Structure formats: C-alpha cells, structure tokens
Amino acid sequence: MEIKKIEAADTWIIRHEVMWPDQPFEFVQLKEDDFGLHYGVYEDNKLVSIVSCFIDGEVMQFRKLATLNAYQGKGIASALLRHIFKVAEEKGVKKVWCNARIEKKQFYEKFGMTDTGEVFNKAGQEFAILEVLF
C-alpha cells in the first residue's frame, strides 16, 4: 500500500463508482477541487482509495473518502484517514471535519471523531457532520 498526493481529476472515477453511481459523472466534480489537497492509495500501482482535503485557516474538511468495493475491509481507508490527520497536524490544523453518510458514521468515530448532532440530506442520502479537534 502506498499513499500519494494526486490530482483532483484522479479522484473522480472512484468518487463516482463508489459514492454516486446513480448520478451524472459531473456530480462528483467539485468546484473547490482546484483548491484542495487530494490523496490516493495505490495497491500494485492501481488507485484504489481517494480523499480530498480543503484547508481554511486552522480548519480542514475532508470530502469524498472512498475505496473501491473490492478493496474495502482491508484497512486502506483507515490508513488514508490516519495519513490526512497527520497532514492536518503538520499544517497546524486545529479541527478536522467531514460530512459522513449515516451508515458510515461509526467508522469515523473509531478515529476519535464526534457527531456534532447536525444532519442533512443530499440526493437522497442522509449525512451527519463529524469533527475531531487537535
């Protein structure tokens, strides 16, 4: 497993396939992508997991953490999450947050993220806002 910095466009196929396969491809292309830090996990030179991070002062939001279905359950997303937490600390970030699908909330809580109690719906999916302070 190798974690590398990647380009925004490198994230789009996995975002679409894993997170929003029923939406048009353009749905996964964020207007903020050009301003983000994007990371990918490679297994045998194949991109299998991605995440995008957006830093504003001392706050970082990560978005679109996704792992190809065949590679889920192998600790890949966990390694990627630990990596971006390390990046956040190195950059002096004090808070990291995300919009987590309700069914994935427990995954993030294992890493010390807490539910803020805020929820919302997007394209038929329910999300909770989670955060961790450094």
N, C-alpha and C positions, 0 to 999 in steps of 0.2 A: 504494500500500500504506500502510495506517495501522494502527498498533498502539495499542490502547486497553485500559484496565482494564475488565473486565467482571464480571458476577455469576456465581456458581458454576453456576446453572441454565442460563446461556447456553452452557456448555461441554458439557452432557450429550448433545445431539443428535450433535455431531461425535465425541465420545468413543465413542458407541455405534456410529455408522455406520462409522467408520474402524477402531476398535480391537477392538470386541467385538460385531460384528453378530449373532453366533450366541448371545449371552447375553441374558437379560431386560434390559429398559431399566434397571431398578433396580440392576443390576450395576455400572453406571458412576457411580452416585451415591455419593460417598464421605462417610462420617460426618464426616470432617475438613473437608469443603468450606466450611463456615461460617467456618472459621478461616484459610482460605487467601487468597492473592492470585491473581487469575485475570486472564489477558491474552488478547486475541484480535486477530487480524489481519483487517482488512477490505479487500476489493477491491471497488470500486464499490458501497460500502455493504452488501456481503454478508460475513458472518462466514465465513472460510474456514480458519482455523487457530486452535488454542487451546492453552493450557498452564495448569497450576495449580501454584502455589508455596507451600511451607509452611516458615516460618522458625521455628527453635527455637534461641534464643541466637545463636551465630555460625555456625550450620549451616542451609543451605537445601536442601530436597529439592524437585525439580520432578517433577511427575507428569502423565501423560496428554497429552503433547505430541502433537498430531495435526493433520493437514492433510487437507482433503477431497481425494479421489483426483484430481479434475480439476485441482487446483492444485498438485500435488506436482511436484517437479523444477524449480521456478521461484525457489528461494531464499527462500521465505516462512518455512519452519521455521528456516532459518539466521538470518534477521533476527530472528525471535522469540527464538531461543536467545541471540543477542548481546544482545538487549534485557533478558532476565532476568538475564544475567551482569552487566550494567550496574546493574540494580536491586540485585542482591546486593552489589556493591561499594559502592553508595551507602548501603546499610543496614548496612555493616560486617561482612558475612558473610565468613567465612574459608574455608568449604568448601561446595561445591555438589555434590550427588549425585543420581543417578537410578537407577531400575531400567529397563534398556534391553532390549528384545527382542533376542535374539542376532543376528538378521538386520539390525538397525539399529545395532549397536554401532559400526561403522566411521564412521557419520555423526557420532556424538558424539566419537569420537577425533580427528576433524578439528578440533575446537574445544579440544583440549588435555585432554580428559577421559581418564582412565586406568582400565583394568579392574582392579578390586580382587581378582579371582580368585574372588569369591563368585558362585554361580549358584543359581537356584531355579526351580521350575516353578509356574505358576498357570494353572488352567483349560486345561491342555494346551499352554501357551506356555512356552518356556524364556527366562529373563531373566538378565542379568548386571548386577552393580552397578558403576557407573562413578562417578568423582568427579574434581573439579578443586579445587585449593587456590588461594586468592588471597593 
